Amino acid sequence: MGSSSKEESGTDAETSSGDAAPSVTGLFSEGERVLAYHGPRIYEAKVQKVECRKKEWRYFVHYLGWNKNWDEWVATDRLLKHTEENVKKQQALVNNLGVDKTSKFGRAAQTKPKISTDVKMEKEDSKPNVTKGKKRKVDSSIEKDATEKRIKMQIPSTLKKQLVDDWEFVNQQDKLVKLPRSPNVDDVLMRYLDYRSKKDGMMTDSVGEILKGIRCYFDKALAVMLLYSKERQQFHDSVKNDESPSTVYGAEHLLRLFVKLPELLKHVRIEEDTLTCMQQMFLDFLKFLQKNQSTFFLSAYDGPKVPEDKGKVKDE
């Protein structure tokens, strides 16, 4: 971190005056402790450099408690002031975006999550200290860790904001998505299939199979891990008998699945080539959602408000 501050020279001289400019709002200063988005989650960080590039403020941040290899330049929309309200938002995202419940979050834990939704995993020491009799078991563990490292989900920045807005609508404003949604998950998947068919000039079996898998995962995972506690009663009221959730819910809940997919896929044995193909398609699909964000996603939730007694129910 010390060496990073020495590289500031000319750019810091330019930004020092800009830092004090009253016309610039939301500007963070060098040395300031902040909260920073990395993937759909929020981490504690410290601003080490400030620059104005092409009329846009950029900040070089270090994530507190993390290796300096994760240091990076970010835009203003990736940062939040380190306030009590924003710290509560950080903790709420931890609880609702699927962090392992047995692990702690933030600097106090000093540990990295096994799976990141937006970044490449840092190389870890793979030489465990074990006795000879446990070699086979350790080899299996190393193989599993290697698989987990390969599973990445790069969510575009506008969709990350969509996830945050989604959380705030439900958990802070007590507003729900009006069901059934149109277009629903099935519609979104079919539109993507049409898009890929035109783009590739043919119907590819691999794309169709992966989309079927996404639909299957969505239908199975929705009630188990994709709903906030305040949405559970609405689910029971809206999804009747053998009705598929993918015909009732829309892109708002489908996007939550992509946060969870790395966690779900770590339990599946996948060939390297197949995994590469899947990850490329996941990224392409997320870009498709981003391109059609105004069509697929609601800008405001106008469904029924959550009754107070329902809102207090906790997830297990």
Order of alpha helices (4+ residues) and beta strands (2+ residues): alpha-alpha-beta-beta-beta-beta-beta-alpha-alpha-alpha-alpha-alpha-alpha-alpha-alpha-alpha-alpha
